[in-house]
Amino acid sequence: MPTRRSLLAAAATLPLARAARAERWAPDRPLRLVAPFPPGGASDLVSRMLVEELGPALGQPIAVENRAGAGGAIGTEAVVRARPDGLTLLMGSQATHATNPALNPGLAFDPMRDTAVVAGICGVPAVLVVHPGVPARTVQDLVAMARAKPGELRYGSAGIGASTHLAAALFAHLAGIELTHVPYRGTGPAMQDLLGGRIEMLTDTLPTSLPHIQAGRLRALGVSTAARSASLPEVPTLAEAGVEGYEALNWYAVYAPAGTPEPALARLHAEIAAAVARPRFQERLAQQGMLPFPGSREELAAYAAADRQRWTALVQATGIKPD
């Protein structure tokens, strides 16, 4: 699996041959970017940020089309079935290409086989937080508490199969502990119950948890990413804190239908990589608590495949079923 350092290095050294090929393709009609989740969420936000940069670079307008449902499968399938001409794109993610296929192996398509990665956009870290009334000050304290009283510690989530569920389930699985899952209809209600002390813990996105951490309403024990967060430099990663092999990043990347011509993929990759590298785009990501997620197409494909294997192994080991 590529490290974030290798992904950053790859983004800075786009091969000249690929850049030369990219010059030979130009779209002759408007494009559409399918965001397979409802308006207002991270997929929609990232899509709209990207098209502001990418449309002028390609010389064509790009419409964001929200096709929500089935954990991202409806929008993903719409792109899979689209004409592979470079004009229909997908805002793919950990959900569309890793967790949803792991939870639903009977999908009518395989996103890894039936789409081609174009370029990475960003990643959203998560953080393991507990209510201040929980005496654990470290991840190992929490693990010891869970081992002493199996099943008594409760964690919330946005629902069965949601990233907040799977991230905490991965923590419990790798740490070898038993926790009780309390699913909610969205992260908001779960956060309210955590703040009220009705559940003990939550693995939530860093941007939404950070204000509560800074105000002392929650205690951060570990971040989900392979490296520490600049927003919480004093908080170790979960792997550092003793949960060997732990990593969970809600990543976003643009995909095209399989069979899209190489010149189109190369040009799109070059333009998207350039957009993500611009200081104004990275500043907007930082404002949302997101990290750039660059890399070559080959590295990004390998990362997504390894991520899918991670969640497939978790689902098989724990028997998690989609809601």
N, C-alpha and C positions, 0 to 999 in steps of 0.2 A: 504494500500500500504506500503511495507516495506521501511524504511528509509535507506539512505546510511550507517548509523552507524550499523543498524541491519544486512545489507548485509555483511559488513566487519566482524562483529562478527561471523556471520554464517560461513564465509569462514575460519576463524581461528579455528573452532571447528567441523571439519568433523567427523560425527558419526563413532565410531569404527565398528559398525555392517556393515555399508555400505562399509567401507574399507575392511572388511573381505570378503564380497561378491565379491568385485571388483577383488580379487586375483584369482577367479575361472574362469575368462574369459580372453583369450588372442587371438588377431587376428592371423589367419593363412595365410592371404594374404594381399597384399598392400591395403591401404584405399584410398578413394578419398574424398576431401572436396570441395563441390560446393560453389563457390562464385558467387552469382546471379547478379553481376554487372560487368561492363567492367574492364579490367586490368588497373592498375594505380590509381584506386579509393580507398577509405578507406576500403571497404569490401575486396578487393584484397590484400591490404597491410596487414591488420590484419590477413587474412588467411595465408599468406606466413610467417609472423612472428610466428604464432602459430605452423605451421607444422615443423618448425625448431626445436622446443622444444618437440613437441608431438611424432614425428616419432621415435626418439631414445628411448623415454620412453616406447613406445609400441612394439618396436622391429620390426617395419614394416615401409616401406616408405609410405608417404602420398602425393598424387598428388592433386594440386589445379586445379580445373576445372572451368573456367569462363563460366557461362551460363546466359548471360545478356538478358534483355528484359522485357517489360511490368511491369516496376517498381519492378523487382525482382521476379515476379510471375513465369516466365519460369523456372528459376533455382530452385525455391522452389518446383514447381510441379514435376520436375525431381527427387527430393529427396523423395517427398511424394509417388511417384510411384515405388521407388526403393525397393529392397528386404530389409526387416528390420533385418539385421544381424550384425549391428554395423560397417559395412565397408563403408557405404555411409553416409556422414555427410553434413550438411548445415551450412554456416556462415549466420545465421539468424540475423535480426536487427529490429529496429523500423519500417523500411520500409516494410519488408516482413511480419511481424506479427502484426503490429498496423496500420500504415497509409494506406498501400495499400489495406488491407481488408476493411478499413473504406471508402475509396474512390471507391472501386470496390466490392460491396456486392454480385455481381453475379459471383464471381470466382467459378471455377469448383471444388474447394477444399477449406477446411477451415484450414489454417495453425495452428491454435490453437488445433484443433481436430486431424489433420492428421500428426502432428509432435510431438515429445517428446523433451522437453528441456534437454540438456546435461549439459552445464555449461556456465556461463557468462564470457565474455572476457573484454570488455572495453566500455566506453562511451565517446562521444565527445560533450562537452558543446557548447552552442551558446551564442552570445552576441548581444544585441541591440545597434547598432552604428548609429550615425548621422553625417552628414557633419558639419565641424566646423562653417559654416555659419548659421546653425540653432541655434537660440538663446537659445533653451532649454538646461539647465544644469542638469536637473534631469528628471526622468520618469514622475513625476507629472507635471513639466513644459510642457513636450511634450503632455501629456494628455490634459492639459488646452489649448494648442495651437490647438489641433485637435478638441476640443469641440467648440472653438471660430470660427473655419473655417472648418466645416465638409467636408471631401473629398479632401482638398487642399494639405495635406501632402501625399507624394508618397513614397511607399516602393518597392524595387526591390526584385526579387527572381530568382532562377534558372529555373523557369517554374511553371505552374499550378500544384499543388499537391506535389511539391518538399518540402523538409523539411524546406527550407528557406521561402517558401510561408506559410506553415502551422504554423510555429512558430510565424510569424508576425500576421497572421490571428487570432491565439489564443490570442495574446496580445491585438489586437483591440477588439475582442469579449469580453474578460474578463474585459477590461477597459471601455467598453461601448462607443467606439469612432468609427468614420468612417474614414478610410484611403483608398487611392487609390492604388491598386496593379498594378505594372508594371512588367509583366513576361519577362524574357530574356531566351536565349538559353544557360543556364549555369550561374554559380555564377560569373565567371570571367567578363563577360560583365556588369553584374549588379554592381559589385564592381567598375569597371572603371567609370560608370556613377555616382555612389555615390561620388567617389573621385573628379570627375569633377563638382559636384554640380548640376547635371541634375535630380537627385532624392534626397530626403532628408534623407532616412533611409534604413536600411537593418538589418535583423536578420541573422547573418552569423556564421559559426563555429568559435570558439575562435582561433584555430591555424592560420587560414588564416587572421583574422582581427587583431590579436595581433601586428604584425609589424607596421601596419598603426596607431594603437592606440598609440603605444610607440613613433612613429615619430611625433605625433600630427596631422596627416592627417585625423583622425577620432576621434570622442568623444564617449566613451563607457558610456552608461546610466544604463545598467543592464545586469546581466548574467542570463541564462535560467534555471540553475540548482537549486536544493533545498538548496544547501549551496554555499557560495562564492567560487570563484576560487582562488587558490594559486597564479595564474599568475596575477590576478587583485584584490588583497585583499581589495582595497579601493572602489571597485565598488559593490554596493549592488545587491542582487538577485532581479529579477522583483517582486517576491512575497514580499520581504522586502520593496521594493519601492512603495508598495500600490496596486499591481495587484494581489489580493487575489486568491490563488489556482493555480498560474502559475508555471508550470514546463515543460520543454522540454529537453530531452536528447536523442541524436542519439546513441542508445546502440547497442552492438553487442554480440551475444551469439550463441553457437553451438547447433544445433538441429539434431535429427535423425528421421527416419521414425517412425510413430506410430507403436507400436507392437514390437519394438526392445527389445530383452530380458533384463530383469533387471540387470543381471550380467554385460552385456556389457555397459549399461548406467552408472552403478555404477563405473566400472573401468575407463571409459572415463571421467566421472565427476572428479574422484579423480586425474587422471593424468593432466587434463586441469587445475583444480584448483591449483595444485602444480606448473604447468608451469607459470600461471599468477602471482603467489605469489613470483616467483624468482626475486631477485633484478635486474638482467640484463634485464628481460622482462619488469618490471615496469619502468626501466630507458628508454627503447626504447619507451614505451607508452608515458612517460613524454616528450620525444623529439618531439613527434607528437602532443603534446597538449591533450593527451587522459588520461582518468582516469580508473583505474581498476574497473571492474563491477562484483564483486564476489557474492556469495550467494549459498544457497542450491537450489536444483532443484525446490522444492516447492515454495520457495520465489521468484525465478526468474519467474516461471510460473504465480504467482500472480501479479508480477510487470508488465509483458507483457500484461496480461489480463486487468489490470487497465489502462495501457497506450492505449490499443486499445479502451477501453471505452471512454477515454478522446478525442481521435481524431474522433471517431464515433459521439460523441455528438457535436463536433465542426462542422463536415461536415453536420450533420442534421440541426444544428441551422443556418448555414450560406449558405447552398445550394452549396457549392464548388463542382464542377464537374471536373473529371480528364481531362487533355488536350488530 
